[in-house]
Amino acid sequence: MVSMAPKNGFAKKLLAWRVWVQAGFLLVWLDPLALRLHSFCAPVFHCYACPLATFACPIGVLAHFSALHVFPFVALGILVMAGGIFGGFICGWACPFGLLQDLAAKIPIPKLKITRRAGYLRYAVLIGLVLAVPYLWGGEHPLFFCSVCPAGALEAAAPNMVSQAVSGSAVTWPNTIKLTVTLVLLAAIFFIHRPWCRLLCPLGAIFGLFNRIAVFFLRFDPASCIDCGICHNKCTLALPPDKNPSATSCIRCLECTHCPTGALQPGSLIPSRKED
């Protein structure tokens, strides 16, 4: 049976800890213990070439395996398991690239609105740059995903450039496409809330597909709704949470749970004690 968190209680307490949860996961992905477990991929968007990366990047693994014409059983299994349990919660609570965009969004600059349909571009990136291009033309193609990935530029290329400059070596710059994508993204994160997640992230596209079936989800109770519109105003991704709480673009940030009647709450398929 489906269980729900207590109205107007658990969700608000959980939301108050969100940035700390994100910071805690950041320490896991940044490998403070120098474990370097690159044989496994984490279910977040984080370049394995970063000097502090604990795990491999699942999107990088999918792209490289596609170039090799090898099925990525382990990587895909991890994504299916993580998506089936948490869905978009991973994007909203655990992804380091999402945290970067959330912090930039806190700067009080008027934000631009974008159409929700633009989110379908993520699936074009997933199918085109992550799967089709590597499969058809290999990893050397200029549009191979890792060759244009902004996470690779920020987390791998940038530290390497600094290290080269400090040591007096020749500095190796990212290719033109990757540098352009990265600079545009860095500018966009101040004017659009989570532009990478909303428009281009192939990992978010995968997890979004699980929002409707994940163990942990967002639950809407129409009987409690008073059409106040607060959930619409609170949603940073400009979604209508009361109309489609399982939207593929939802990152489960839980801002919409500021609902005064508790009509929107995090729920789970785990039976509560009362139902045992």
Secondary structure, DSSP 8 states (H G I E B T S, - for coil): --EE--TTTHHHHHHHTHHHHHHHHHHHHT-TT---EEEEE-SS---TTSTT--EE-HHHHHHHHHHHT---HHHHHHHHHHHHHHTTHHHHHT-HHHHHHHHHHTS--------GGGGGHHHHHIIIIIIIHHHHH-TTSTTSHHHH-HHHIIIIIHHHHHHHHHHT-------HHHHHHHHHHHHHTTTSSSHHHHHT-HHHHHHHTTTTT-SEEEEE-GGG-----HHHHH-TT---TTT-TT-TT-----GGGG-TT--EEEEESS--GGG-
